[in-house]
Amino acid sequence: MAASPELPASAEVVIVGGGLEGCSAAWQLALRGVDVLVLEKGTVGSGMTGKSSGIVRCHYGVSSLAAMAADSLTVLEQAEEVFGVDIGFRQTGYVVGVGEPNVDALRASLAAQRAVGVDTVEIGVGEVAAMWPHADLEPFAAFGHEKRGGYGDAYQTAQAFAAAARSHGAVVKQGVEVAGLVTDGDRVTGAVTTDGTRVAGGTVVVATGVWSRPFLAPLGIDLPLRVHREEIVMVSPGLDLGPVPVFSDLVSLQYVRPEVGGDILFGNSDLAELADADPDDYSNRPTEEILDVAVEKIGTRFPGLEDASIAGGYAGCYDVTPDWNPVISRMPQDGLVVAAGFSGHGFKISPAVGRLVADLVVDGVSSDPRIPETDFRFSRFAEGDLLRSPYPYKGAGEMR
């Protein structure tokens, strides 16, 4: 086995995992003058970050998540100024539509979102028809609209976070696989790589996504994550769509967004049953079943796309918690912070995740009263106090 690239003997903070959340945390900590070392077994963004569908929305019934998404949106909008590069963010707008049983929940959720800074309004069917002229909107009873929403590129964003972290003094080491954490009694004191190199850390941040549960298990931590295989289908619409927004259809449970080249990205948001997967051994190709679902759902919702055809697809994995919301938490072991279980929300809230992790490392508490760290505490699962929306959508899965 090859030796790890030369590593520092220690750092104030060692981050395990160089995906979106790990690199965002490194950036935010480095901005505060903290000595940071990121250890990534592959390359930055080479895990599930690159499989994100990249939807940018702030539509969450959980107010702290809505606030995180709103704060993160500001960073995405200012990316070229903040990072000096294009991160692939395209501000197409975001529309969510619901049926009659969910109108009250939609309106309550929109009001709660506005209360924490989300720029969102209810719009009429005529306005949506003008945005998506090829859609059958008859089954919908109400729509929410975020004109600042859209989609982005998670891989490019992770690279931008990593470059920004480096520019403020962080060290990002790629090709370094961490075998486990080093402990002294009930305190985590560092990490050990697969070649036996030890790196001491005042605090260790674990941001290992779908690999987090087995990684933390040797410490006696039972992080309640399931690995869910999520399939994405690319559709050629057969015509020039023009500037359409992201559309989240909570009637037939699908979401679609435009791609830069003119295709449509389709995702199935019916998540009543999870497809458990091994993140190191799963098919990257969409199944015939999901292709059939895509054909049926897109054909039903967008009958104007008469010449649409399947253009391709891929699959990735979500790290899913019991309440479909992340763990961003100090752990029972001193010196350990975990950021995992993002359940498909990670890209759109990643800048705010980095800030919250930095808050936990430096101060132990969130600096933003809209985003209490207690919402994302690890202990909520054992306490039976799950983080749920007060405005759940009937029959519309777990993604709100």
Secondary structure, DSSP 8 states (H G I E B T S, - for coil): --------SEEEEEEE--SHHHHHHHHHHHHTT--EEEEESSSTTTTGGGG---EE----SSHHHHHHHHHHHHHHHTHHHHHSS----B---EEEEE-GGGHHHHHHHHHHHHHTT---EEE-HHHHHHH-TT---TT-SEEEEETT-EE--HHHHHHHHHHHHHHTT-EEEES--EEEEEEETTEEEEEEETTS-EEEEEEEEE--GGGHHHHHGGGT-----EEEEEEEEEEE-SS---S--EEEETTTTEEEEE-TTS-EEEEE---SS--B-BTTB---S--HHHHHHHHHHHHHH-TT-TT-EEEEEEEEEEEE-TTS--EEEE-SSBTEEEEE--TT-HHHHHHHHHHHHHHHHHTSS-S-TTS-GGGG-TTHHHHT-----SS--TTS-S--
